[in-house]
Amino acid sequence: MGMRPVRPLQQKRGWAFDLAVPVLKPILLATTKRTWIDGEKIPANGGCILVFNHVSHVDPLTAAHIVYDHGRMPRYLAKSGLFKNRALGYFLRSAGQIPVERLSKNAKGAFDAAVAAVRAGECVVVYPEGTLTRDPDLWPMVGKSGAARIALETGCPVIPVGQWGVHDLLYPYAKKPHLFPRTRVTMKVGDPIPLDDLREQPRTAKTINEATRRIMTALTALVEDLRQEKAPAERFDPRTSGVRQTGNPRKAAKRQAEGERGSKGA
């Protein structure tokens, strides 16, 4: 259930985790009730990618909790904006986190760093949607290609982890968390996603898209299981729905509506 580590940590935490764990873990224990399902499917060692659906700004912390409880140190692909603050950036880099410039050509640097981390035996956490879900009912969206490309490049296992509940602690883009009563957070770890047949094929857009589709299908199935509901037949795609891919989409929609009202009144 996450109260005590299921597996002992195999590697040194480093100063950043030595600082963060005693601060953050008691907060998580005080504000959440945890149900970890099939957590033993997280590889005990060796390079791997864990893919999570993304429903809250705090779910990287709850994701780190389940990974840490199963004896691994999570290495994240994190948005580059978090690294602009000098102190926070130093802390995140010291904790092994990898900055990603989203929607940018410079994202290749993050890809190379993630590939190197996996090849060095690290456990890399990726949110394949690339941002908090924009789906109105918080279902997993259409995925980005990063996790698929890292997997095809390294041949490492890709393990899906469906999660549900943490949005009740902090809803997407909400300003205040709901701390009490404690929020039930449930995570279910799936089997490795079969990609071996794709690794033998040329690294074309078609191959990468198929790997991405399989990743999102596996993730969505786990979330369906946790929610006991059926996801929409077609995954939400911000690019075709006119929704901003970064930032708070509700703020953008509000500004647009206000602009339209202003132009009509002019």
N, C-alpha and C positions, 0 to 999 in steps of 0.2 A: 504493500500500500504506500510505500515511499517514506515510512517513518524511519526505517533504518536502511542503509544501503543493502541491496540484494547481493551485489558482488563487491569485493574490496577494490579500491582504485589501484590500477596496475602501474601508473606512471606518476611522476612527481607533479604536484599541482602548480608549482611556480608561485612567485610572490603575489601576482594579481589574483589568482584563485584563492590563495591563502588569506587574502584580504576580503574577497567577495563572499566566500562561502559562509563564514561565521556571521556576516551581516544579513545576507539575503535569505539563507535557508530558514532561520527562525521566523522571518517575515512571511515566507511562503507557508510554513507550518501553521502559523497563526491565522492566516487568511484563507487557506484552501483546505479542502478534504480531497485526498488523492485516491484515484483508482487506476492502478497500472495493470493493463491486461497484456499477457504474452510478452512482457518486457525481456524475457530471456532470449527472445529472437534478435535483440540487439547484439551484434557480434562482440564477443568478449575481448577480442584483439584483432589487429590487422586493419588496414585501410578500408573505409566504407563510407557510404553516403547515407544519411538519414534524411528523408523528405517528410515535411510536415505541412498540413494545411494551416492557413494563417488567419486567425479570427480576432486577435487582440494585440495591442502594443506590448502587453506583458507576457504573451505566450512564449517568447524566447526564454524567459526565466523559468516557466513551468516545463518547457521542453528541456532546458538544461538540467532541471531537477530529475526527470526520469532518466536522462542519459547518465548523469552523475551517479544516481542510485544503482545503475547497472555497470559501474566500474569503468566508465569512459569519460574522457575530458572532451566536451563539445567544442568544435572549432566552427565558427559561423561565417557565412558570407553575409556581411552587414552593410547597410547603405552608407556610402562614403560621408554623408553629412554628419554622422555621429563622430567622425574622426577629426572634424574641423576644430573642435575645442582641443587645445593642446594637451591639457591634463587628461581629458577623457580619451583622446586619441592614443596617448602614450599607454594608458591603462589597457585599452582594448587590444592594442598591438601586443602588449606584454602578455595578455591572456590568449594570444594566438588567433585573434579574430582577423578576418580578411575584408578590407574595404572594397565595396562594389560601387562603381559609378553607373547608376541605372540609366537605361536609354542612352548610353554613350559608347563611342568606339573604344574608350579606355577600359571597358569591361574585360578586355582580353587579359589585362594584368591580374585581375581577380581570378580568371579562369586558370591561368598559369600557376598562381599561388595555390589554388584549390587542388589542382592536379598534383603539385609537388607535395602538399600536405597528405593527400591520400596515399601517394607512393611512399611517404615516410611512415605510413601505418596509422595515420590520424583518423579520427571519426569526425567527418565534416557534415554539419547540419545545413540543409538548403531548404528554403521556402520556394518551391518551384513556381508559385503564382507571381513571385517577384515583389509583392506588396500585400497589404491587407485585402481580403476579398471584397470586391465591389458588388457581389451578388446580393440582391435585396434580402434573401433569407440565409445569408452567410454560408452558402454551399461553396465548395472549391470551384475556382474559375478555370478558364483556359490557362494552361501552363506556359512558362517560358522555357527556353531550351537549355539553360545552364546545367542543371542536374544531369540531363541526358548526355550532354557533350562531355562532361567530366567522367561519367560512367563509361561511355564508349571509348574514351581516351585511355582510361586506366584499367578497365576490366574489373573494377571493384564491385562488390555487391551493393545494390540500392535497396534500402529497407524503408517501406512506407510506415508512417506513424500518424494515424488519424486521431484527432483530438476534438473534444467538445466540452463546453462549460466555462472555459476561461473568459469568454466574452461577457459572462455575467459578473465577473470581477471588474473588468474594464471593457466596456463596449467600444467598438471601433470609433476612434476620434472623440470619445467622451473625455471630459476634462477631469472628472472625479471618479475614483474607483469606488466600488460597492464592497466595503471591507467586512461588514458583519450583517447577518450571520456568515460563517465561512462558506465559500463557494465550492461546490463539487466539481472537480476537474477530472475528466476521464480520458485516458489515452490508451489506444490499442495499437500494438505493433504487429505488422503483417509479415508475410513471408517475403524473401528476396524477390524482386520483380524480374521475370525472365527476359533477359536482353541478349543472351549469348548468340542467338541467330543474327541479331543486328550488328554485333561486333565484327562478324565475318564479312559484312557488306561494306561497300565504299561509303565514306562519310559524307553522304549527300544530304540535302535539306529533307528529302523524303525519309531517309533513315532516321535522322535526328527527330523529325516530327513524329514518327511512329514510336520512337522511344519515349518522347515526351507524353504522347497520348497514353501509353501503357502506364507511365508513372501516375498521371492524373486519374486514370481509371481505377488503379489500385487504391490510391488515396481516397477517392470518392466512395468506393465500396466500404472502406473502413468507417468513414464518417456516417454513411447510411446505416451501418450496423449499430453505431453508437447512438444515433438519433432515432433509430427504429422508424425511419421514413425513407422514401424514395427520392433521390435527387432529380432535378429537371433532366429531361432527355438530352437537352443541349446545354453545355456549360456556358456560363456567362462570359462574354468577351468584351472588355472595356473598349477595345479598339473599334468594334462595330456597333457599340451601344452609345457612343458619344460621351463616354465617361472618362475623366482624367485618369491616367495610369499611375500618377503619383500625387501625394498630398491628399487633403480632405475633399472628396468629391462633392460632399454636401455644401461646403463653403463655395466651391466653384460654381455649383448650380445656382446658389443663392445670388452670387454676384452677377451671373448671367441674367437671371430673372430681373434683378434690380436694374441692370443696364438696359434690358428690353423695355421695362416700364418707363425708364427715363427717356429713351429715344422716342417712344410713342407720345410722351407728354411734351416733347420739344416742338 
